[in-house]
Amino acid sequence: MPQFFFNKKLILLLVSIILLVALIGFSMRDRDKLTWPEQFIQDTTGWAQNVFNKPVSAVTRFVENLGDLQHTYDENKKLKARLDEYVQLKTEVQELSEENEDLRKTLDKKDSLREYESIQATVIGRDPDQMWHELIRINKGKLQGVEKNMAVITADGLIGKVKTPGQFSSTVELLTSVDTTNRVSAIVQGDDKAYGIIEGFDEEKGLLMLKRIPYDKKIKKNSYVITSGYGGIFPRGLPIGKVVDVKIDQNGLNQTAYVQPSTDFYDINNVMVLERKVAGKEAEIQDEGQE
């Protein structure tokens, strides 16, 4: 009996295999229509795939979007860094261009001061609070030939004189200083020259005050003011500025001309320290004697 059941199972297995092969062969034939079991299985499988495909696709797209967002963030971060570098580079180029132009103007100025020795210097220090309009510090000192009371100019004109020379650097007192002893003998150019003294700075107006001009001198606005050379410190002919206003003093004997400086005292970078030659002094004394 057990042998019979064993043979029955074997026969059933063989029949199932034969039917399976037959069904596979039948389904693989090139047919225009499917049987209803095949159609049912195909539709059921397609529906299941469609049901699961939507959430899976949504999750996949979400993950891909997160990746793209991260990639975009990284690219944006890199672009911002490059943009910051570009802005910094542009600023440096502009600053170097301005410095180069300032240096060229300063060097060109040397041609009009042939009778004087000049020392090129750079501003290295300035008090940002109380002494901004009083003093500056330059990178040249006694070892480079700088001495006390030497005139200091920019490419645009006179700015002051050496107050305290050191071995490697020096302090320059500006024309805008409130020091009452800081004076410059000057000339107002015109048909009738007028002499006076640069003595003081009007901080409210931002103008130099040219005092002690005789009351009978007619001063025209926009007349240029230059150094006279009479003080023995500043060479003759250095630009100081131009007249923008004139007022009679209280005593009525003199008048004061308000002078717009030719140099921007707020922004000073490159300067020249001038050393007058003996021949230059002698020639100037002769000229002054003739006048």
Secondary structure, DSSP 8 states (H G I E B T S, - for coil): -HHHHHHHHHHHHHHHHHHHHHHHHHHTS--SS--HHHHHHHHHHHHHHHHHHHHHHHHHHHHHHHHHHHHHHHHHHHHHHHHHHHHHHHHHHHHHHHHHHHHHHHHHHGGGGTTEEEEEEEEEE--SSTTTTTEEEES--GGGT--TT-EEE-SSSEEEEEEEE-SS-EEEEETT---TT--EEEEE-SSS-EEEEEEEEETTTTEEEEEEEETT----TT-EEEE-STTSSS-TT-EEEEEEEEEE-TTSSEEEEEEEESS-TTS--EEEEEEE-HHHHHHHHHHHHH-
